[in-house]
């Protein structure tokens, strides 16, 4: 038995060595096609590996929590007269009430947004990212606690939980820190009750410390009001809970507790899906970052297919060169199965050689890729990555080699030995069809690059209705918060400051909304949600907003404390004619309309401009904004910082530029634009490599025809036309197919923006022309070379 097994092993090893030797000789004999295939497959695999790293990372965002399957974000839909509004901001008391009254909910927690706040220890002051959260927060989320109990760390109102890195910055150690005091905003002292590991990079929530939500409620009374919303509510359900049934139970949970406003319908959304599926339209999930994950997944697949097509086409195109080899093998008894395995072996071996080159390329370009994507990828060889890479390579090798293997192994051995190869019309069309498919993908990618680039350019250049350039803003805190007008007067006197004011809004997203507004002629059944912002005198002047009619707030009018300014969208929604001087009742108080400001964007261009109320309330406006001269930014900011320090010793001056934060709204689109350029370039490069190889083999196979044509008087230009005509037709067909497909996808992508570019004919014509020119250049090198060859040598060689 052992002898038989040993004999089988020896035969297998001998056969494997024999096939490897044949493969090596074949590679050596056909260096040009080996080189073309190696470059194409290496580039394709490198693109696929880079995209795999990005897609895998995107799919893992927020997935690390132990309770992932039962962890939900509470959101709501609100049916309004002009459509459905969806939000993830909920009333402060919601989490505690849900936990007490809904048996299916195991844990529930409330948390605020992330803010940069000041912490102090003795003489050390620093700004850190902090949130307020309720008692169950560390039961809901799996942020690992190094010290402290999950249910205990936020129990006391004066507790603070620090991240490991923040603890090191403050105390220079994580040992014996529990119970020590940290000063907050130079006005409160908190006791350290816990330390948590640094938040993973693939978490959407990034913060350095957590305070008790009870403290937030003490500071902001509205957080206890069911009619207000702002914080986020998270719940962990029991394992066997039925989500549709639970959504029915909580649907009107808030509505029955509110005293005013339209009904809202609560629902639970899986927390880890919020990152990828974060966009809603008319109460329905309408995509999000998942669209880019799908886009790049398809790009990776198509680039690999393009590389495989090159291998197929080149292998079948040079079939005539291998006719006698195959004929001899079949004559002496080689089965078709053996030949299929041999040629598949060639393909798979070449793929794994390409994989080695691809990994080198990935290592080389990974730093640049990290910079483009804003991530920190490493080629850590874990079992998941290893199996994925091997699987991708194996599938690529089989896909690339299957058609040539079946094609070559199916020839008649007698015809092969005679050198006769009858190529069917179907096989010719199949080969041409593969080339057409390659260039269809290339044209679509070029159109995508153009459309994304023009939309990003539109986003950057569109006038928002206010001037965002050279605007800095920072939080009102400390003594500046108690004496803002005195501080602002001194800021305005600094050289280089054009104007300064107070603003209670982010200008980057929906921040605050209300339904509690009435006006004469309002339909009682009308349900409209108004955004509102708090302002000081000069706020609108500082941002260079334009009035359609009426005036801005002015210190010359004492009655402006009971006045409001509306935007054009609000007037259109309300249906008020001649609004100036008319009254509106806001939160039960009569307010006079003194002006209508022209519409301006206070969120991203993904959203339509919403009705807006501007209210003169400098006491609750939390941002200081200042317009500075562009030619002396550094000097002016330094003087503002010095003034700020004189008012707020111990506070860190932390300012931001409004235009930079606005651009950050489109980070995902900008990265998609940049990545699309590179991947489209690779797709075209790989397609042209295949076209180059086919043109080379075509010219070689038609040497005799070229020689005869030249003998009978054909010019070099005539020869070039003949040789390139077939390829031109294939690329032209690809353009005709690709343009309507690319138009469909471009329209679909642009629908994600409420404000976007109009698609122009030149984008599609330009993509087609670029593809055609690149194809001509690629084929031209071979056709011109063949056309200039000496016909005597061509005919003699035949």
Secondary structure, DSSP 8 states (H G I E B T S, - for coil): -HHHHHHHHHHHHHHHHHHHHHHHHHHHHTHHHHHHHHHHHHHHHHHHHHHHHHHHHHHHTT---TTGGGEEEEEEEEEETTEEEEE--B-TTHHHHHHHH-TTEEEEEEE---EEEEEEETTEEEEEEEEEE-TTHHHHS---EEES-TTTTTTSTTEEEEEHHHHHHHHS-SSS-TT-EEEETTTEEEEEEEEE----TT-S---SEEEEHHHHHHH-GGGG-TT---BEEEEEE-TT--HHHHHHHHTTTTGGG-SSSS-EEEEEEEGGGTTTS--EETTEE---THHHHHHHHHHHHHHHHHHHHHHHHHHHHTGGGGHHHHHHHHHTT--HHHHHHHHHHHHHHHHHHHHHHHHHHHHHHHHHHHHHHT--------HHHHHHHHHHHHHHHHHHHHHHHHHHHTS-HHHHHTT-----HHHHHHHHHHHHHHHHHHHHHHHHHHHHHHHHHHHHHS--SS--TTEEEEE--HHHHHSHHHHHHHHHTSTTEEEEEEEES-SSS---EE--EEETT--TT----EEEEEE-TTHHHHTT--EEEE----TT-GGGGGEEEEEHHHHHHHT-SS-TT-EEEETTEEEEEEEEE----SS-TTS----EEEEE-TTT--EEEEEE-GGGHHHHHHHHHHHHHHHSTT-----EEHHHHHHHTTHHHHHHHHHHHHHHHHHHHHHHHHHHHHHHHHHHHTHHHHHHHHHTT--HHHHHHHHHHHHHHHHHHHHHHHHHHHHHHHHHHHTT-SS-----HHHHHHHHHHHHHHHHHHHHHHHHHHHHS-HHHHHHH-
